[in-house]
Amino acid sequence: MIIKTQTGSTFDTDRDLTAPERHVLQKLFAWSSLASSLEQFRQKRDQALEKGWNNSGPVRPSTALRAITRDLETKLRQRISRIEPVYEKGTCK
């Protein structure tokens, strides 16, 4: 898969990432869509890197994976900023 970041960098996941990094990246793609905060996304990133591929142990992120992760964080911040705030029942603003 070819990934182009918002800064214009291009990465070929077959060439630029190891198999364990690709596994972590799959999880990060899902969490970038599901996370409700940047902190939650970073916690999930750290957990995935710590567990590794099939619990094989820690994955040390390459420069490419770090750049792709930063891009996912930027996109997550943009998505979160567009979400309407949820108000508690009975409150009005």
Legacy VTK file of the C-alpha trace (Angstrom):
# vtk DataFile Version 3.0
C-alpha trace
ASCII
DATASET POLYDATA
POINTS 93 float
0.000 0.000 0.000
1.219 3.489 -0.815
0.528 6.136 1.834
0.843 9.829 1.087
0.865 12.120 4.108
-0.576 15.607 4.219
2.976 16.967 4.199
3.607 15.282 0.832
5.771 12.369 1.987
5.062 9.041 0.316
5.622 5.640 1.909
5.369 2.155 0.419
4.354 -0.053 3.329
5.916 -3.149 1.711
9.258 -1.426 1.338
9.341 1.116 4.172
7.790 -0.849 7.058
8.557 -4.204 8.638
5.815 -6.829 8.932
5.319 -6.055 12.653
5.058 -2.327 11.834
2.416 -3.050 9.170
0.436 -4.999 11.771
0.614 -2.055 14.188
-0.335 0.338 11.385
-3.505 -1.659 10.661
-4.531 -1.156 14.285
-3.656 2.543 14.111
-5.853 3.011 11.027
-8.788 1.593 12.966
-8.059 3.637 16.078
-7.662 6.843 14.091
-11.323 6.395 13.088
-12.595 5.227 16.471
-10.653 7.295 18.989
-12.498 10.113 20.697
-9.311 11.926 21.700
-5.674 12.235 20.754
-4.758 10.830 24.167
-6.823 7.698 23.549
-5.196 7.219 20.127
-1.712 7.577 21.651
-2.538 5.071 24.395
-3.667 2.555 21.777
-0.542 3.264 19.705
1.686 2.664 22.707
-0.160 -0.555 23.590
0.150 -1.866 20.022
3.861 -1.041 19.892
4.433 -2.676 23.283
2.560 -5.911 22.476
3.948 -6.240 18.991
2.813 -8.660 16.364
0.889 -11.561 17.937
2.335 -10.588 21.334
5.862 -11.087 19.986
7.190 -8.186 22.004
7.870 -4.513 21.475
8.036 -3.000 17.997
10.498 -0.166 17.550
8.890 2.344 15.165
10.918 3.341 12.129
11.110 6.883 10.808
8.429 5.948 8.272
6.006 4.612 10.887
6.544 7.683 13.070
5.782 9.981 10.111
2.636 8.028 9.201
1.533 8.084 12.855
2.006 11.867 13.023
-0.162 12.173 9.909
-2.880 10.007 11.478
-2.741 12.200 14.594
-3.177 15.331 12.456
-6.190 13.810 10.705
-7.635 12.738 14.065
-7.288 16.277 15.455
-9.093 17.611 12.372
-11.883 15.035 12.759
-12.320 15.763 16.468
-12.450 19.514 15.882
-15.436 19.030 13.528
-17.473 16.998 16.032
-20.303 18.874 17.714
-20.000 18.897 21.503
-22.352 16.534 23.316
-24.313 18.138 26.130
-25.607 16.398 29.184
-29.328 15.813 29.399
-31.108 18.852 30.743
-28.399 21.352 29.913
-28.570 23.944 27.209
-25.870 26.122 25.741
LINES 1 94
93 0 1 2 3 4 5 6 7 8 9 10 11 12 13 14 15 16 17 18 19 20 21 22 23 24 25 26 27 28 29 30 31 32 33 34 35 36 37 38 39 40 41 42 43 44 45 46 47 48 49 50 51 52 53 54 55 56 57 58 59 60 61 62 63 64 65 66 67 68 69 70 71 72 73 74 75 76 77 78 79 80 81 82 83 84 85 86 87 88 89 90 91 92
